[in-house]
Amino acid sequence: MNSKIYKINIGGKDLIVEIRNLAEQANGSVLVRYGDTVVLVTAVMSEQEREGIDFFPLTVDYEERYYAAGKIFGSRYIRRESRPSDEAILTARLIDRAIRPKFPNGLKREVQVVVTCLSWDSENDPDILGLLGASISLSISDIPWSDPLASLRIGKTGEKFVINPDYKQREESALDFVLAGGIKNNKILINMMEAEAEEVKEKTIMEAYKFAEPELKKLIDFQEKIIKENGKEKHKIEIPSPEPDWEKEIKEFLGNKLEKCLTPSPKDEKTKKQKSDALNESREDLIFFLKEQGNDGKKISYAKNFFEKETERIIHKNILENDLRPDGRKLNEIRDIHAEVGLLPRTHGSGLFVRGETKSLSILTLGAPGDQRLLEGMEIVGKKRFMHHYNFPPYSVGEVRPMRGPGRRDIGHGMLAEKALFPLVPGFDKFPYTIRIVSEILSSNGSTSMASTSSSSMALMDAGVPIKAAATGIAMGLISESNAQGEITKYKILTDIQGPEDHHGDMDLKVAGTKNGITAVQMDVKIAGITEKILEETLLEAKKSREYILSEMEKVLAKPREKLSAWAPKIYTVQIKPEKIREVIGSGGKVINEIIEKCEVSIDIEEDGRIFITAEKEDAAEKAVSWIKNITREVKVGEVFQGKVKRIMDFGAFVEILPGQEGLVHISKLAKERVRKVEDVVKIGEIIPVTVISIDEQGRINLSLNNT
């Protein structure tokens, strides 16, 4: 079996690419290794085009395999991988966003990229390898695909940037920044970014980009060599040539209808739905006209594509030449902002954020430490105490469709807001609650993920969660013009993009954070990529917008409420010696279960001796705290107790002086005179006054009856 191995040093480690025919029936396949993490990436294109579609049918799947980490997980009755984890879906989306713009227009054959993690060393993340592998497998295949992509992860510990940091370095890093891009005219063009950060400045993002640039160029050159030696001839896309009079006929029918739909008048107050309806009506009129003329599917398909291209052309022309957006706003103008808190009477916290026609309602619930989500996956095993879930119901866009639970988009948008908020949430030691926020998108017209960040921030403050600062986010767009060499010659940056600007624009860059800095970034493009200059300008515009939105939110609620919601559970913390844990639990859990049942609380115990008591009622929690303190209290010689006789033996009586703690009153200590039988002095269940007279080396307590 032939094999070609290529090696390059990136971030002080060897990146190894192996070309061999393991998946020989795929159009392209490659093995990528970094440390002992190995991924197999395959790319396959279908033989036939999908008829009747107006989009490129690309699917990216990231497959976690438990064997890669030497683990056996899954239900005990199945013991195999099932549906993809959220982490796997996010990795697949990351790769998809980077590679999708590199496919040519007009490709209607289905393409599937599958990244399978075969080995994982617990240090190196497979996601970057998967993206690099996708670029190489597509580049050496016969699938239509443009220049290769390079990708890196950049971390920052102290003042030092790190290339492809391992998991431990990422935990200590103030920045976790993934970026991908290609080369045009010897310049790196970034086409995908994703970052989570601890309120870093825009300058830090730009410094990280500049730090990564030479390494990205190295990776592009590295791939070029592999492609040159292994690349197949690319499949030719056959786009049927239209008849000479088709375009003329369509233009004559449309007249200035598109211009009217897409060019607002000074007093244009149409809603998204009205504008969309007008545009759809024009499209349907065109198709109906062509069908009435007896035209076949070929001409109708051409007309649909022409309609889309003409819509895009008009939007670009209006903005580039006249600074005229579809809704009439200025390029840097944000739609009207409205915010509310405390909308729902019995939830722990709620926040509504409205920006134009986009509306997000976030509801927060506080739970006990035991309510944390248990994570069991190839890369992650542990607990998660902060969760943000995003729901995008069909009514939010005026549609009717089945409710089938969260899709990939919902998971991705929910995680983006979660990344934006997590650095602001107090640590477990200061705030031991489990936090779950659910954002319900009530109406959608652009950047619902950033709206959910804003409404969730307000819900946190409404509930009294002591977050560092309020957070919000903004979606930035780009309208550009390029020359024949692919260089951007003219561009305009758009603030707070919505519907048509997102669909027909060239970039969607979401930036979230506080007044102090950025906490999350996500970018994808529809062009080859953006330059350093465009990125810097966009980040600075996003900062201005973020500060303005936060000032509007502060008018409603400037800081977290002083007290937690009255409906939130109360958590009390008791610190005991770890060796005392078994006394709180009791034999077979008898003691702890009795406390839980009688006090109506939940109890969570950490290995370091921290005990968390969660209760709906304050007096119930205090009762449980007192009970546990008594169990674990260290008795001192000379202390006096009113104890309960629990057991009687021939040699004395065992008396419970504190819950779970007993001492022995020896028969000789029951009275001054000689006692022949213990039962002559005390009875089981009797309350008697006793004094601690000694505690032996094994912790056994000796008592005397106070009348001796």
N, C-alpha and C positions, 0 to 999 in steps of 0.2 A: 504494500500500500504506500504510494508515493506521498511524501510530506515535504513541505517547504516551511522553514522556520525563519522568522524575522524578529529582530530584537532591538529595542531602544530604551535608553535610560530616561525615565520621567520621575521627577521628585525623589531622586536617589534610589529608585527601585527599577528593576527591569520589567518592561512591558513586552510580553512575548506574544506574537501572532503566528499561528500555525494554519497553513492552508493544506488541507488533505480532504479526500473524498469520503468523509464519514457520512455526511448526508448527501450522497451523490445524486439523488433525484431532485434536490432543490436547485433553483437557478443559481444560488450563491450560498456559500457557507464558510464559516471561519471559527476557529477556537482562539479565544483571547485570555491571556493569563497575566495576573498581577499579584505578586506574592504567591500564595497558594489558592487564590480565588480564580476559578476558571469558568468561563461561560461559552456556550455554543450558540452561535447566532446564525439563523438561516433566513433566506429571502426567497419567496416563491411567488410567481405571477401566473394567473390563470391563462388558459389557452384562448378563451373567448372573451369578448367584451360584454359588459353588462348593458343590456338594452334599456333605453328609457330613463337613464339617470343623468343628473346634471351636476354630479360631484365625483371626486376621485375616491374609489372604494379601497381605502387603505386600512388595514388592521394591524395593530402592534400588540403582541402578547408577551408578557414577562412571566416566566414559569419558575416559581420557587420549588425546589425539591428538598425535602427534609434530609434525604441521604447526604446532600451536599455538606450539611453541618454535622453529620453523624447522629441524627436524631430520629426517633420514631414517635410521631405525633398523630393527631387526628383522633376522632371518636374511637373508643376502645373496641367498638363493634365493626369499625371500618379500617382504621389504621392506614389511611392513605390521604394524600392531598385532595381537597375538595375545591370549592370556589376560591378564586384568587383573594388573597388578603388585601386590605386597604393599601398596604405598603407596596404590594405587587402592582396594583392598579395605578398607583401614583408613579411608579417607575415606568410602566408602559406608556402613560400619558406624557411623561417627560421626554421619552425617546420619540414618540409620535410627533410632538410639537416641534422637535428639532429637524426631523427628516422630511416631514410632509411638504414644506415649501420647495424642496429640491427636486420634486417630481415635475415633469413638464405638463403644461396645460394640454388638455385633450386626451390624456391617458384614462381609458375607461375599463381597462382590465383590472381585476381584483389583485391586489398585492398584499401579502401577509409576511410580516417579519416576526419571527419567534425567537425570543432570548431565553435560553434555559440555563440556569445556574447549576453546574455539575459539581462544583467544589467551592466551599466557602471557608476562609481561614480565620474568621471572626475579627479581622483587621481591616480588610479592603472591601469597600462596597462594590457590589456587582453592577450598579446602575451606570457608572461611567464606562465600564467595560462593555456593557450592553449597547450603549450609544455608539462607541467606537466600532464595535463589531457590526452593528447595523450599517454604519457608513461603509465599512470594508466589504461586507457581503453583498451589499447593493452595488458598490462600485465595480467589483470583479464579475458580477453577473451580467446577463444580457438584458436585464430590466432597465428601461429608460431612467436615467438618474444622472444628475449633474455632478459638479465637482465634489470631492470628499469633504466630510465634516470632521473637525477635531473637537474634543470635549475634555474638560478638566473640572475638578473640584478645588476650590481655594478656601483655606481656613485662615484664621488669624489668632495667634496666641501672643498676648502682649502687643508689641509693635511689629512683630514678625509675621509675614505671610507664609503659608505652607501649601505646597502642591499635593493634591490628593491625600489629605490627612487621614489617619486611621480613626477608628471609632473613638478611642480615648482622646485623641487630639481634638476631635470634633466636639466632644463634651466640654472641653476646656476653652473652646474657641468662641470669640464674640461674633464670628461670621461664618456661615456655611453657605458658600456661593458656588453654584454650578453654572457653567456657561458653555455654549457650543457655537462654532462658527466656521466659516470657510475663508478662502483667500480670493480676492479680486484685485488685479493690478498690484500685486505684492502687498496688499493691505488686508488685515483681518476684518471681516464683517461678521458681527455677532447676530445670530438668528434665533437664539434661545437663551433665556436666563431664568434662574430660579434661586432664590436666596431666603434664608431666615437669619435674623441678626438681633443683637441686643442694642437697639437704638443707635446704630452707627450713622455717621454723617455720609452725605452724598459723596464727599471727597474720598471716603474709604472705599466705596464701591468702585470709583474710577481708578483708584490706586490698585485695587485687586485686579481690575481688568487689564491695566498696563503690566502688572506683574505676570499675568497669565499669557499675554500676547506672544512673547518669544517661544514659549513652550507649545502654544497652539500651532505656530508656524512649523516647529519641529515635527509635530504629529502629522501635519498636512504633507510635508515633504516625505515623511516615513510612509504614509499611505500611497503617495504617488508612485513610489518605487514598487510597492506590492502590486498596485494596479497595472503598472507597465509590464510586469512579468507574468501576471495571472489573469488580466482582464479579458472578458469575452466581448465580441462585437455586440453593440446595443441593438435591441429590437427597434425597428422603425415604426413610428406611429403614423398610421395612415388616416389623415383627416380628409374626408371627402371635400372636393372643391365645389363651392357653390356655383350655380349658374350665374352668368354675368348680371342678369336683371333682378336677382333675388334681393340684394341689399337695397337697390333703388326702390323696388316695390314695397319693401317693409318700411323704409324711411318715409315714403309718400303716405302710407297708411297711418303711421304714428304721428307724422307732422311734428307739432311742438308739445305733444302730450307729456312726454318724459320731462322736458324742460319745466313744464308747469308743475309736475309732481315733485320735482327735486329742487326747484329754485323758489325759495320762499318769498312772499311779498312782505312789505314792511309790517303789515298787521296780521301776519299769518299766525293763527292760534290753533291750528289743527293738531289733534292728538296723534300719537304714534299709530293708533289703529286707523284713523281716518287717512293718514298719509299712506299707510301700508295698503289699505283697501283701494285707494285711488291707483296705486302702482299695480296692484294685482288685477284690477279691473282693466287697465290698459293692456296688460299681458294677455289676459283671457280674451279680450276683444280681438287682439292680433291673431291668436290661435284659432278663434272661431271664424274669423275672416278667411284665413288660409284654408281651413277645412271646408268652408262653404265654396271655395274656389276649386275644391277637389284635389288639393295638394296631398302628397304622400308624407309619411313620417320623416323622410329625409329632410324635406324643406321645413317642416314644423320644428324638428330638432335644431336645425340651423337658426331658425327664427328665435327660439328660446335662448340659445347661446348669444346671438346678436343682441337681444334685449338686455341680457346681463352685462355684456361688454359696454353697451351704449350707456346703461345706467352708471357703471363705474366711470366711464369717460366723462360724463357730465358732472358727477360729484368731484372728480379730480380737477376738472377745468374750473368749476365754480370756486373751489377752495384755493387752487394755485394762482389763479389769475385775479380773483375778486375777493378773496378771504370770506367767501359766502358759503356757510354751512347749510345743510338741508333744513335745519330748523331756525335759521336766521341768527344764531348766536355768534358772538365774537369768538376768535380762535381759542382764547384763554378763558372763556366765560363758563362758569359752572351753573348748572340748572338750579332752580329754587330749592332751598334746603328747608326741611321741617323735621323736628325731632320731638319725641314724647317719651316719658318714662312712667312706670307704675300703672300701666294700662289694665292689668289683670289683677283682680282682688286677692286671689289666694296663691298665686305663684310667688316664688322667692325673689324674683326680679324680672323686669321686662323692659324692653326698649323698642321703640319704633323709629326707623330712620327713613326719610323720604327725600329722594333727589330726582326732581322731575316726575316722571311716571314710574320710576323704580321705587318700590316700597319693600322694606324688610322688617319683619317683626321677630325679635329674638326673645326667647324665654329661658330663664336660668333656673336650674335646680341644684341645691346643695345637698350633699349626701354624706354618709359616714365614710371613714377610710375603707371600710369593707366593701363599699359600693364601687370601688375602682374596677376598671375593665382589665381582665386578665388577658395578657398577650402571649400567644404561643405560635411562633412562626420560625422560619429558617434563620432569620437574622435576629429577631427580637423575642425574648422570653422575659416577662416581667409584668408590671402593673402600670396602668395609665390613669392618672387622677384628674386630668383636664381634657375634656372632650368638647368639640364643636361639631354639630351635625347640621347639614344644610338640606332643606327640602325645596324642590322646585315643582310644585303641583301644576297640572295643565291649565288651570284657570288663570295662572299668572301671565299667560300669553294668550288668553282667550281661546283655548283649544279644548277639545274633548278627546281624551285618550285614557287607557287603563292605568291605574295606580299600581305600579309593580315594584315599589321600593327604590332605594337609591341606585342610580346608574353611575357610570364612570365620571360623568361630568359633575354630578352631585358630590361624589366623594372628593374629587379634585378641588372644587370650589370650597367645600367645607374645610378641607385641610389647609388651604391657603389662608383662610381667616383664622384658623387655629394657630398656624405658625405666626401670624401677625400678633396675636394676643398672648401667646404662651410666655414670652419673655417678661411680660408685665404682671403676671400672676404671682402672688407671694408664694414662697416655698412651703413645703409640707410642714417644716418645723414651726413656722409662724402661723400657718393657716391650714390645719390638717383636714380640711373638707375635700371631698370629691366634688368636682364642678362639671356639670353638663349644661351646655347651651345648645338650644335648637333654634335655628333661623328658618322661619317660614317666609318664602318669597311670595308676597301677595300680588305684586305686579312687577313685570320685568320690561325694562327698556334700557339696557346697558349697565354693565358692571354690577351685577347683583352680589358678587363675592365681596366687593369693597363696601357695598351697602350693608351686608351682613356683618362685616368687621365693625362698622360704626354702630349698628344696633346692638351687637353683642357687647361692645365696650360699655354702652349705656346700661345694658341689663346688668352687667357686673357691678357698676357703680350704684345702680338702683338697689341691688341686693345687699350692698354694704361690703362687698369684697374689696379689701384694701389694695387695689392694683396701683402700680407705680405712677401711671398716667393714662389719660384717655387716648384711644387710638382711632384712627380712621384710615381711609384709603381712597385712591383716585385711579381711574383708568385713563391712560394717555394714548393718543393715536398719532398716526403719521399719514400724510398724503404726499407722495413723491413722484418725481419724474426722472427717468434714467436715460443715458445715451446708449449707443449700440454696444459699447464695451461694458455695460452694466454698472457704470458709475452714476451715483445719484447727483444730478445736476441742479435740481430744484426741489425744495421740500417745505412743508408747513407742519408744525406740531400742533396737535389738537388736544384740548383739555376736556375731560369728562365726555368721552365718546359714547354714542348710543347707536342703536340699530344699524342704519345704512353705513355709518362711518366705521363701524366695526366690521361689517360684512364686506364692504367694498374698499376699506382702507388697507394700509400696508403694514400696520403694527398695532398690537394690543399690549401695552406695558402697564401693569398694575403695580402701584407702589403704595405700601401701607406702613404706618408708623405713628409716632407721637410728635409733639413739638420738639422733642430732644433728638429724634433721629428715626432711621428706617428700621422696621422689624421684619418686613417681608417684601419680596419682589418676585414678579413672574412676568415673563415676556415671551411672546411668539410673534412671528412675522409672516407675511405672505410674499415677501420679496427675498432677494438673496441674503440680505442682512443689513444692519445699520452700522454707521461709522461711530468712532469714539466721540466725535463732535456732537452728533445727533443724540447719543446716549446721555452725554453730560447736560446738554440743553434740556432734554426731557426730564431728567431727574430734578433739575433746579425748578422747572415749571411745576412739577409734581409737588415739590416742597411748599411752594407758595399756595397751591390749592389745598394741601393738607392742613396748613396753618389756618386758612380761611374757614374750612369746614369745622375744624376743632373749635374755633372761636364761636361758631354758630351753635355747636353742641353744648358749649359751656354756658350758654344763655339758659339752657334747660336744667343742666346739672353739671356743676363745675368740678366736683370731686366726689369720691365714694361717700355714701351716707355713713354717719358716725356709728350707727348700730346695724346689726344684721336684721334682715326681715323677721318680723314677729312669727312668721310661719316656718322659718328655717329651723332645722333641728339644732339643739345645743350640744356642743362637743366640749367635754372636760378631759384634761390630760392628767394622768397620775404617773409619776416616775417611781418605779420600785427597783430593787436589786434583781438582776436577771435570774439569780438562783431562787428567788421567791415566786417566779412565774408558775411553777408547778403547784404551789399552794393556792394560787388564785384559780387555776384550772381545776384542780382537784382530781381525784381518781376517776378516770373515764369521763372527765368533763363535768363531774357532778356539781362542783362548787360554782363554776362560771355559769352553767345552765340555770342554776337556782337563782343567781343574781339577775340574769337576763329575764327570767320568767317573773320574778316577784317585783322587780323594779321597772319592768317594761322598757328596757334599754337594749342597745346593741353594743357589743364590746369587741374591740380589736386590740390585739397584743403584738407588739414588736419585739424582736429578739433582744434589743438593748434594754428592755424593761419598761418601755413606754406603753401605757395603757390608755386607750381612747374610749371614753364612754359617750355614746350618742343617744340623745333622748328628745322627744317632742316637748316634754315638760321639764322645767328646771328642777322642781323638787324631786322628780324621779331620778334625774342625773345625780343630784347631790346625795341622795340615799345610796346609790350605787357606789359613788366615790367614797363615802364614809365606810361602806361595807368593805371595799377593797383595801382601804387604808388600815382598817382594823385587822384584816387578815394578814397584811404584810408588816404591820407595826412590830417593831422590835421591843419586846417587854424588858423592863429593867428591874433589878433586885430592889425590893422595898415598895414597889407599886402595889396599890390595893385595888381590888376589883370586886364587883358583885357578879359571881360566876354561877353558871348553871351546871348541876351535876348531870353528867352525860352517861357515865358508866361506873359500875361498882365492882371491884375485884376483892379478893380475900385480903390483899395487902394495902388497899386504899381506894380512893375515889378519884376518877378523872373528871375535872371541872373545866368547862369551856369559859375562858375569861374574855376572849375576843372571838368574833366569828372566824371559825376555822383554826383557832389556837386553843389548845388544851394544856392543862398542867395537872400534875399528880399531887393530891393531898395524901401523904402516907398515913397509914392507920395510926402511927405514933404521933402525928401532928393534928389529929382530930379533936383531942381533948388533953387537959393537963394530966388527968388520971389515965390509967391503962384502959384501952377500949378492946373488948373481946370480939366484937363484930361491927363491921363498918355500918351496916344497916341500922344499928342502934343509935347512930348519931345523925346520918344524912340519908336522904331518899333520892332516887332518880327523878330528875325534873325540878328539884328544889333549888332555889336561889340562895346562895350562901356567901358571906363576906370572906375573902381570902387575901393573903399577902404573898407576894413572890419572895421566897427565901433564898433561892439559888437557881442558876442555869448552868447545866453541865456543858462539857466540850462539844457534845453532839446537839446542843440546842434544846435539850429537854428541860422543861420548866418544873420546878418543885415549889409547892405551895404549902401554906399552913392555914388552918381555920383560925379566924381572928379571935376566937375565945380561948385559944391555947396559950 
